[in-house]
Amino acid sequence: MSGKKANHDTEQRLIIAGFGGQGLLTAGKLLCKSCLAEGNNVTFLPSYGSEVRGGTANCHVVVASAEIASPSVDRADAMIILNELSLARFGDNIKDDGLLLLNSSLIATDATALKTGNVFRAPATELAAELGNVIVANIIMLGALVTLKRICRIETLEASIRDWLRDKGRSANAELNLNALHCGAGLARDDMEQPHSS
């Protein structure tokens, strides 16, 4: 997919992974929609099939100002990992200086076992439950990702979420999802203000 005009000469290669039902494919689609709206080229490569139920599901997202050669991500600039099994499967695919966003509600892996020291942890499942529904853990992590990596504007992502919910006939869930988005963004801003530690 191509947007109208690229914003800058960059490319971000991303992996979002978890188990089926955590909304990781939705997170990838929302990110693609938002980046496309801002004029970037995007590709979305989801994992379908038997592994989506009970195993690890994932999607690869590439965002670039130039033509994208391949939608497959072997070495990711950033990852959202929502459960321990997905970290075991995809953890080695992060670049040495890549950003790893971990759902610490479901991932207890010690920092020494991680390939990168650039790690953001958030108890996304617990926070989502506090907001009203564990299903928005994906949106919390998405808010953190776009804040930390500045892949798209948070306002663009807000609009994408509203459009997606309206199209699904679930506009009543807008407040929950937007609260989750800003929860993640706020956590990321707080993290950016602190000395980095993994």
C-alpha positions as CSV (number, residue, x, y, z in Angstrom):
1,M,0.0,0.0,0.0
2,S,1.2,3.5,-0.7
3,G,0.3,6.8,0.8
4,K,0.1,10.1,-1.0
5,K,3.4,11.5,0.1
6,A,6.2,10.2,2.2
7,N,7.1,12.2,5.3
8,H,10.8,11.4,5.5
9,D,13.5,9.1,4.2
10,T,13.3,6.3,6.8
11,E,12.2,2.7,7.1
12,Q,10.9,1.0,10.2
13,R,10.6,-2.8,10.2
14,L,8.4,-4.1,13.0
15,I,7.1,-7.4,14.4
16,I,4.0,-7.6,16.7
17,A,3.5,-11.0,18.3
18,G,1.4,-12.8,20.9
19,F,-1.2,-15.4,21.1
20,G,-4.5,-15.5,19.2
21,G,-7.1,-13.3,20.8
22,Q,-4.7,-10.6,22.0
23,G,-5.5,-8.3,19.1
24,L,-2.0,-8.2,17.6
25,L,-3.2,-8.3,14.0
26,T,-5.6,-5.5,14.8
27,A,-2.7,-3.5,16.3
28,G,-0.7,-4.0,13.1
29,K,-3.6,-3.0,10.9
30,L,-4.2,0.2,12.9
31,L,-0.6,1.1,12.7
32,C,-0.6,0.5,8.9
33,K,-3.7,2.6,8.4
34,S,-2.3,5.5,10.4
35,C,1.1,5.5,8.7
36,L,-0.6,5.3,5.3
37,A,-2.8,8.3,6.2
38,E,0.4,10.2,6.9
39,G,1.7,9.5,3.5
40,N,4.1,6.6,4.0
41,N,4.3,3.4,2.2
42,V,3.4,0.4,4.3
43,T,3.2,-3.4,4.1
44,F,1.3,-5.8,6.4
45,L,2.2,-9.4,6.5
46,P,0.0,-11.4,9.0
47,S,0.3,-14.9,10.2
48,Y,-2.9,-16.9,9.8
49,G,-3.7,-20.5,10.2
50,S,-3.6,-23.0,13.0
51,E,-1.0,-21.2,15.0
52,V,-3.3,-18.2,15.5
53,R,-5.4,-20.4,17.9
54,G,-3.5,-21.1,21.1
55,G,0.0,-20.7,19.7
56,T,2.0,-17.6,18.6
57,A,0.4,-15.3,16.1
58,N,2.3,-12.4,14.6
59,C,2.4,-9.8,11.9
60,H,5.2,-8.0,10.2
61,V,4.8,-4.3,9.4
62,V,7.1,-2.2,7.3
63,V,6.8,1.6,7.1
64,A,8.9,3.5,4.7
65,S,9.1,6.7,2.6
66,A,10.6,4.8,-0.4
67,E,9.5,1.6,-2.1
68,I,9.4,-1.4,0.2
69,A,11.4,-4.3,-1.2
70,S,10.0,-7.1,1.0
71,P,7.2,-7.3,3.6
72,S,9.0,-9.9,5.6
73,V,10.9,-8.8,8.6
74,D,14.0,-10.8,9.5
75,R,15.6,-8.1,11.7
76,A,13.2,-5.8,13.4
77,D,13.8,-2.2,14.4
78,A,11.1,-2.7,17.0
79,M,8.9,-5.4,18.4
80,I,5.8,-5.6,20.5
81,I,5.8,-8.9,22.3
82,L,2.7,-9.8,24.3
83,N,3.5,-13.2,25.8
84,E,6.5,-15.4,26.8
85,L,6.1,-17.9,24.0
86,S,6.3,-15.2,21.4
87,L,9.4,-13.8,23.0
88,A,11.1,-17.2,22.8
89,R,10.1,-17.5,19.1
90,F,10.9,-13.9,17.9
91,G,13.3,-12.5,20.5
92,D,16.4,-13.2,18.3
93,N,14.9,-11.3,15.4
94,I,15.4,-7.9,17.1
95,K,18.3,-5.7,15.9
96,D,21.1,-5.2,18.4
97,D,20.0,-1.6,18.9
98,G,16.3,-2.4,18.3
99,L,13.5,-1.5,20.7
100,L,11.8,-4.4,22.4
101,L,8.4,-3.6,24.0
102,L,7.3,-6.4,26.4
103,N,4.0,-7.1,28.2
104,S,5.5,-7.7,31.6
105,S,2.1,-9.1,32.8
106,L,2.9,-12.2,30.9
107,I,6.7,-12.1,30.3
108,A,9.2,-12.6,33.2
109,T,12.3,-13.1,31.1
110,D,15.4,-11.7,32.8
111,A,17.1,-8.8,31.0
112,T,20.3,-10.8,30.6
113,A,18.5,-13.2,28.3
114,L,17.5,-10.5,25.8
115,K,19.4,-9.7,22.7
116,T,18.9,-5.9,23.1
117,G,19.3,-3.7,26.1
118,N,16.7,-1.3,24.7
119,V,13.7,-2.6,26.4
120,F,10.4,-1.1,27.4
121,R,8.3,-3.1,29.9
122,A,4.7,-2.4,30.8
123,P,2.1,-4.6,32.6
124,A,-0.3,-4.2,29.7
125,T,-2.7,-6.9,30.6
126,E,-3.1,-5.7,34.2
127,L,-3.5,-2.1,33.1
128,A,-6.0,-3.1,30.4
129,A,-8.0,-5.0,33.1
130,E,-8.0,-1.8,35.2
131,L,-9.3,0.2,32.3
132,G,-12.1,-2.2,31.8
133,N,-11.1,-5.0,29.4
134,V,-7.9,-7.0,29.0
135,I,-8.4,-7.0,25.2
136,V,-7.0,-3.4,25.0
137,A,-3.6,-4.5,26.2
138,N,-2.6,-4.4,22.5
139,I,-3.7,-0.7,22.2
140,I,-1.7,0.1,25.3
141,M,1.5,-1.3,23.8
142,L,0.7,0.4,20.4
143,G,0.5,3.7,22.2
144,A,3.8,3.1,23.7
145,L,5.4,2.1,20.4
146,V,4.3,5.1,18.4
147,T,5.4,7.4,21.3
148,L,8.8,5.9,21.6
149,K,9.5,5.4,17.9
150,R,7.5,8.3,16.5
151,I,6.3,6.1,13.6
152,C,3.1,8.1,13.3
153,R,1.3,10.8,15.3
154,I,-0.8,9.8,18.2
155,E,-3.7,11.9,16.8
156,T,-3.6,9.9,13.5
157,L,-3.8,6.7,15.5
158,E,-6.7,8.1,17.5
159,A,-8.6,8.7,14.2
160,S,-7.8,5.3,12.9
161,I,-9.1,3.7,16.1
162,R,-12.4,5.7,15.9
163,D,-12.8,4.8,12.2
164,W,-12.1,1.1,12.9
165,L,-14.6,0.9,15.8
166,R,-17.2,2.8,13.7
167,D,-16.8,0.4,10.8
168,K,-17.2,-2.6,13.3
169,G,-20.3,-1.0,14.8
170,R,-18.5,-0.7,18.1
171,S,-18.2,3.1,18.5
172,A,-19.3,2.7,22.1
173,N,-15.9,1.2,22.8
174,A,-14.0,4.3,21.6
175,E,-13.4,5.7,25.1
176,L,-12.0,2.4,26.4
177,N,-9.6,2.1,23.4
178,L,-8.5,5.7,23.4
179,N,-7.9,5.5,27.2
180,A,-5.7,2.5,26.5
181,L,-3.8,4.3,23.7
182,H,-3.1,7.3,26.0
183,C,-2.2,5.0,28.9
184,G,0.5,3.4,26.8
185,A,1.7,6.8,25.4
186,G,1.9,8.2,29.0
187,L,3.9,5.2,30.2
188,A,6.3,5.7,27.3
189,R,6.7,9.4,28.0
190,D,7.5,8.7,31.6
191,D,10.0,6.1,30.5
192,M,11.7,8.6,28.2
193,E,12.2,11.0,31.1
194,Q,13.9,8.4,33.3
195,P,17.5,7.1,32.9
196,H,17.4,4.1,30.6
197,S,17.6,0.7,32.2
198,S,16.6,-2.7,30.9
